[in-house]
Amino acid sequence: MNEEKFWQLIEQIGREALEAGSNCAAWPS
């Protein structure tokens, strides 16, 4: 995997995490 694709994947995961943030209170701690 090249570095560019790696960072694209990191950015995608980051956006998904932000979108899921509203649900984090429902996740087990």
C-alpha positions as CSV (number, residue, x, y, z in Angstrom):
1,M,0.0,0.0,0.0
2,N,1.4,3.4,-0.9
3,E,1.4,6.4,1.4
4,E,-1.2,8.3,-0.5
5,K,-3.7,5.5,-0.3
6,F,-2.9,5.1,3.4
7,W,-3.7,8.7,4.2
8,Q,-6.9,8.5,2.1
9,L,-8.0,5.6,4.3
10,I,-7.1,7.4,7.5
11,E,-9.1,10.4,6.4
12,Q,-12.1,8.2,5.5
13,I,-12.0,6.5,8.9
14,G,-11.7,9.9,10.6
15,R,-14.8,11.2,8.8
16,E,-16.8,8.0,9.7
17,A,-15.7,8.4,13.3
18,L,-16.9,12.0,13.4
19,E,-20.2,11.0,11.9
20,A,-20.6,8.2,14.5
21,G,-19.6,10.5,17.4
22,S,-23.2,11.3,18.1
23,N,-23.7,7.6,18.9
24,C,-20.6,7.2,21.2
25,A,-22.7,7.7,24.3
26,A,-24.5,4.5,23.5
27,W,-21.3,2.5,23.2
28,P,-20.1,0.5,26.1
29,S,-17.2,2.2,27.9
